[in-house]
Amino acid sequence: MYLQFASNQLQNNKNIVIEAVKQNGLVLQLISNELKNDKDVVLQAVKQNGLSLKYASEELKNDIDFLSIIYPDLYKIDNYINLINEESK
């Protein structure tokens, strides 16, 4: 996690950050809030380490469309549960 020792300019460089999170998804905790809200960056981090989602922006953690990309089966289950609930009314 050498990114923590890099300059702010490097820590905010999307290309450098993507390469860093590909190596260690938990680097997400060290980057700018702007990049914690970047779907490309967070997706790469989560691919490397699913626990890194913890450090994503609240906006992305609550974005159903984004979460469906990361966890497609979870999204299908949620839709199924909603469908069952609607039919039982």
N, C-alpha and C positions, 0 to 999 in steps of 0.2 A: 504494500500500500504506500508506495513512494509518492503518490499524488498529493498526499497531505503536506509534503515538503516543497511542492512546486509553487510557482508564483500564482497569484490570483488569475492572471491572464491565461495560464495553462490550465488551471482548474476549471475555467469557464469555457475552454475550447471544446466544442462538442465532439470533434473527431478524436481528440486525445482522450477525452473522458470515455467515449465508446470503447476505444481500445483497452482502456484501464478496466472497465467493468466486464469486458469479455474475459479478462484474466482473473478478476475477483469481483463478483457482483456486489459484495459488501462495501466496495469503494463508494457506492451510491450515498452512503452516509456522510461522505466528506465533500461532496460537490455543492455547487450553488443551488439555491432553491429553484432558480429558473430551469436548470437542467434536471432537477428532481421531478419537474413537471413535463419533461420532454418524453414523449411516448417512445421514440427510438432508443433513447438512452436507457430508460427504465426497462423496456422489453429485453434489451441485451443483458442488463444486470440480472433480471429474473431468470433468463435462460441459463445463465451461469450459476446462479444460486437463488432458488425460490424465496429464501428468507429475506432477500434484499428488498422485496416489495414493502417491507416494513418502513423503509427509508424514502419511499416515493412520496410525492405530494399527496395531500388529502384529496385533492381534486382527482388525481388518477386512481387512487385507491377506491374512490366512489364512482368511477366512470364504468358503467356496465358494459359499454361497447369495448372498452380497453380490456377489462377483466375477461371478457368472453374470448379475446384473442389469447390471453395467457392461459386461461382455464376453460377451454371450450366445453369440456364435459360438465363442469360445474354449471355453466350457463344453460346447457341443455336440461339438466336436472331442475334448475330453478324455473325454467319455462314450463316443464312438465308439472311441477308442483303447482304453479300458478294456474295452469290449465285445469288440473284436477279440482282445485279450490273453486274455480269459476263454475265448473260443471256441477259441483255439489250444492250450489246455492239455489 
